[in-house]
């Protein structure tokens, strides 16, 4: 069993390396060297991993479903194709299963293997939420700078270009993307609405709507942006108060959701024979299923309590 675990870990780590770093090829001395020679220089592990990545990509394309969206990875600053990330997580899950199998029991290995994609999804979600919160905090300052530059007589595309160089990420990067798309021929309002969609920002959607209305009906855009910035600043203040008042409840939810998992892992390590009864007996499976259902319902209930909409 130990030898099997070591073998699985070694193969999985190799797959993780190739998935993260891409497909390495031998150094090409001349442009005349054919692709066949390059293919021969690639290691067996590289070819196998490349085939697995292509197979995963084909399956996801055929099914029309992806566990991670390209927009989700982009927002979390993960510069990796979805198929590569899926293969990497599969390899890490194999490593986690092997570790659990060697240390205690197959049940622990299965639990650790399932936790890998779940934790990856949670991590990506939290990274994306952090980017959105940072964007929301930068928005009032960006609108003030935009209104001041428009008041000085600059055009809107030039204002956006200047602000994108002044502000840090994520707002600076998003405005730079808007400017580049506009230079390539995309409508400015469409690019701004796409930013609001990516950042899930109702406030920035107001900005795009205000700019669109001003283009159609006229008016003083800098005054409109000043009013929108003041409204957004007040909403941000209320949002921060709500987050502060609900912080204790959110922390309690995290502790209550993590406690059963930690206790289960602990007992698998110290008493694997006892925990194996949950998968070896009928009543154990029933109790395990009931616990999972109650755990899921409790998580949804606590989420509805601490997720305050305003």
C-alpha positions as a printed Julia matrix, in Angstrom:
310×3 Matrix{Float64}:
   0.0    0.0     0.0
   2.85   2.36    0.84
   4.54   1.61   -2.49
   1.27   2.27   -4.33
   0.84   5.58   -2.53
   4.39   6.69   -3.36
   3.9    5.73   -7.02
   0.63   7.65   -7.29
   2.15  10.69   -5.61
   5.15  10.69   -7.97
   3.01  10.4   -11.1
   0.6   13.06   -9.91
   3.35  15.53   -9.04
   4.76  15.09  -12.52
   1.34  15.76  -14.0
   0.95  18.88  -11.85
   4.32  20.2   -13.04
   3.44  19.73  -16.7
  -0.07  21.15  -16.26
   1.25  24.28  -14.55
   4.31  24.93  -16.69
   2.8   23.85  -19.99
   4.23  21.36  -22.39
   8.03  21.55  -22.49
   9.75  20.87  -25.76
  13.37  20.49  -26.7
  15.28  23.55  -27.77
  14.9   24.2   -31.49
  18.23  25.02  -33.09
  16.77  25.92  -36.47
  13.37  26.74  -37.91
  13.88  23.93  -40.42
  13.65  21.22  -37.75
  10.37  19.45  -38.28
   7.63  19.06  -35.69
   8.23  15.32  -35.64
  11.73  15.8   -34.23
  10.36  18.1   -31.55
   7.73  15.53  -30.65
  10.4   12.86  -30.26
  12.31  14.98  -27.78
   9.33  15.26  -25.5
   9.25  12.91  -22.56
   6.66  10.19  -22.13
   5.13  11.99  -19.13
   4.78  15.17  -21.17
   3.03  13.38  -24.01
   0.69  11.55  -21.64
  -0.16  14.75  -19.77
  -0.7   16.61  -23.02
  -3.05  13.87  -24.21
  -4.96  13.97  -20.92
  -5.33  17.77  -21.12
  -6.59  17.54  -24.7
  -9.0   14.78  -23.68
 -10.36  16.81  -20.77
 -10.8   19.82  -23.05
 -12.66  17.68  -25.6
 -14.97  16.22  -22.94
 -15.8   19.66  -21.51
 -16.46  21.02  -25.0
 -18.69  18.07  -25.86
 -20.64  18.28  -22.6
 -20.92  22.05  -22.75
 -20.0   22.35  -19.05
 -16.88  23.58  -17.3
 -16.21  23.37  -13.54
 -14.45  26.74  -13.72
 -15.34  29.6   -16.0
 -12.73  31.49  -17.99
 -14.05  34.73  -16.5
 -13.71  33.26  -13.01
 -10.06  32.38  -13.62
  -9.37  35.75  -15.2
 -10.87  37.6   -12.24
  -8.78  35.53   -9.83
  -5.61  36.27  -11.87
  -5.05  32.6   -12.69
  -3.14  32.54  -15.99
  -3.97  28.95  -16.85
  -6.43  27.31  -19.26
  -9.41  25.59  -17.66
  -8.35  22.14  -18.89
  -4.88  22.53  -17.37
  -6.38  23.56  -14.04
  -8.75  20.57  -14.07
  -5.88  18.16  -14.77
  -3.76  19.76  -12.06
  -6.58  19.4    -9.52
  -7.11  15.78  -10.55
  -3.43  15.06   -9.93
  -3.54  16.82   -6.55
  -6.65  14.81   -5.67
  -4.76  11.61   -6.46
  -1.93  12.79   -4.19
  -4.41  13.61   -1.42
  -6.11  10.23   -1.79
  -2.74   8.46   -1.64
  -1.74  10.35    1.5
  -5.03   9.52    3.21
  -4.76   5.89    2.13
  -1.24   5.55    3.51
  -1.87   7.44    6.76
  -5.22   5.98    7.76
  -7.98   4.63    5.57
  -9.45   4.85    2.09
 -12.32   6.89    3.52
  -9.9    9.61    4.61
  -8.25   9.52    1.19
 -11.63   9.92   -0.5
 -12.52  12.84    1.76
  -9.21  14.59    1.04
  -9.59  13.97   -2.69
 -13.07  15.54   -2.68
 -11.85  18.5    -0.63
  -9.26  19.46   -3.27
 -11.67  20.75   -5.97
 -14.01  22.16   -3.32
 -11.22  24.19   -1.74
 -10.02  25.29   -5.19
 -13.52  26.54   -6.01
 -13.74  28.36   -2.68
 -10.31  29.91   -3.22
 -11.21  31.16   -6.69
 -14.5   32.52   -5.41
 -12.8   34.38   -2.58
 -10.15  35.79   -4.91
 -12.86  37.01   -7.25
 -14.86  38.52   -4.39
 -11.73  40.3    -3.14
 -11.17  41.78   -6.6
 -14.78  42.97   -6.75
 -14.56  44.58   -3.31
 -11.35  46.36   -4.29
 -13.02  47.59   -7.48
 -15.99  48.9    -5.51
 -13.7   50.8    -3.12
 -11.79  52.37   -6.02
 -14.92  53.41   -7.9
 -15.73  56.71   -6.09
 -12.13  57.9    -6.46
 -12.1   56.91  -10.12
 -15.34  58.78  -10.8
 -14.0   61.89   -9.09
 -10.88  61.79  -11.24
 -13.02  61.21  -14.32
 -15.29  64.18  -13.54
 -12.32  66.46  -12.85
 -10.63  65.53  -16.13
 -13.84  66.03  -18.1
 -14.27  69.41  -16.42
 -10.79  70.3   -17.68
 -11.96  69.69  -21.26
 -10.53  66.24  -22.06
 -12.48  63.68  -24.08
 -13.89  60.6   -22.37
 -11.6   58.01  -24.07
  -8.55  60.09  -23.19
  -9.8   60.46  -19.62
 -10.24  56.7   -19.27
  -6.76  56.12  -20.67
  -5.2   58.55  -18.17
  -7.11  57.12  -15.2
  -6.18  53.55  -16.14
  -2.52  54.53  -15.74
  -3.1   56.31  -12.43
  -5.19  53.73  -10.59
  -3.99  50.37   -9.33
  -5.58  47.04  -10.17
  -8.3   45.99  -10.54
  -9.92  49.24  -11.72
  -6.83  50.4   -13.59
  -6.62  47.11  -15.48
 -10.33  47.12  -16.3
 -10.26  50.69  -17.64
  -7.15  49.88  -19.68
  -9.06  46.97  -21.18
 -11.95  49.31  -22.02
  -9.55  51.71  -23.77
  -7.92  48.92  -25.78
 -11.28  47.49  -26.83
 -12.45  50.95  -27.89
  -9.33  51.39  -30.02
 -10.12  48.08  -31.71
 -13.6   49.32  -32.63
 -15.85  48.14  -29.81
 -18.44  50.61  -28.57
 -17.34  52.38  -25.39
 -20.62  51.85  -23.54
 -20.59  48.14  -24.39
 -17.1   47.82  -22.93
 -18.16  49.65  -19.76
 -21.2   47.39  -19.4
 -18.93  44.36  -19.83
 -16.79  45.64  -16.94
 -19.91  45.98  -14.79
 -20.87  42.42  -15.7
 -17.43  41.0   -14.89
 -17.23  42.84  -11.6
 -20.91  42.25  -10.81
 -21.09  45.94   -9.93
 -24.49  47.6    -9.94
 -22.78  50.9    -9.2
 -20.59  50.75  -12.3
 -23.62  49.73  -14.33
 -25.1   53.08  -13.28
 -21.97  54.78  -14.6
 -22.3   53.03  -17.96
 -25.99  53.96  -18.07
 -25.23  57.59  -17.25
 -22.62  57.8   -20.01
 -25.01  56.15  -22.47
 -27.82  58.57  -21.56
 -25.51  61.57  -21.87
 -24.4   60.47  -25.33
 -28.01  60.19  -26.49
 -29.61  63.22  -24.81
 -26.66  65.49  -24.02
 -25.95  67.22  -20.73
 -23.02  67.88  -18.45
 -21.36  64.52  -17.91
 -19.01  65.68  -15.14
 -21.94  66.83  -12.98
 -23.71  63.53  -13.58
 -20.6   61.6   -12.56
 -20.23  63.74   -9.42
 -23.77  62.87   -8.38
 -23.27  59.19   -9.16
 -19.99  59.18   -7.19
 -21.73  60.7    -4.16
 -24.49  58.08   -4.31
 -21.96  55.26   -4.67
 -19.93  56.61   -1.74
 -23.02  56.54    0.49
 -23.88  53.01   -0.63
 -20.31  51.89    0.04
 -20.5   53.36    3.55
 -23.71  51.44    4.25
 -22.21  48.27    2.78
 -19.17  48.53    5.04
 -21.42  48.99    8.08
 -23.41  45.89    7.13
 -20.22  43.86    6.66
 -18.94  45.02   10.05
 -22.16  44.13   11.86
 -22.42  40.71   10.19
 -18.73  39.77   10.64
 -19.39  37.78   13.82
 -22.15  35.78   12.17
 -20.02  35.01    9.11
 -17.13  33.84   11.29
 -19.49  31.62   13.29
 -20.76  30.09   10.05
 -17.21  29.3     8.91
 -16.37  27.66   12.24
 -19.57  25.62   12.37
 -19.12  24.42    8.78
 -15.46  23.52    9.26
 -15.82  21.8    12.64
 -17.49  18.55   11.43
 -14.91  18.11    8.67
 -11.97  18.65   11.05
 -13.44  16.27   13.64
 -14.04  13.64   10.96
 -10.45  13.87    9.71
  -9.15  13.67   13.29
 -11.07  10.48   14.08
 -10.01   8.93   10.78
  -6.4    9.44   11.82
  -6.71   8.22   15.43
  -9.43   5.57   15.0
  -9.7    4.47   11.39
 -11.4    1.16   12.29
 -14.25   2.94   14.06
 -14.78   5.39   11.2
 -14.76   2.54    8.67
 -18.06   1.35   10.15
 -19.75   4.29    8.44
 -18.98   2.81    5.03
 -18.97  -0.89    5.94
 -22.44  -1.13    7.5
 -25.88  -0.19    6.25
 -26.82   1.95    9.24
 -23.43   3.67    9.02
 -24.07   4.62    5.4
 -27.54   5.86    6.34
 -26.13   8.0     9.15
 -23.42   9.33    6.85
 -25.96  10.26    4.17
 -28.27  11.9     6.71
 -25.38  13.87    8.17
 -24.35  15.09    4.72
 -27.9   16.25    3.94
 -28.23  18.05    7.28
 -24.76  19.55    6.8
 -25.77  20.92    3.41
 -29.08  22.3     4.69
 -27.33  23.92    7.65
 -24.79  25.55    5.36
 -27.51  26.97    3.11
 -29.45  28.21    6.14
 -26.45  29.97    7.68
 -25.59  31.49    4.32
 -29.07  32.94    4.02
 -28.73  34.44    7.5
 -25.38  36.2     6.99
 -25.89  37.12    3.3
 -27.71  40.43    3.7
 -29.02  42.1     0.56
 -29.61  45.84    0.47
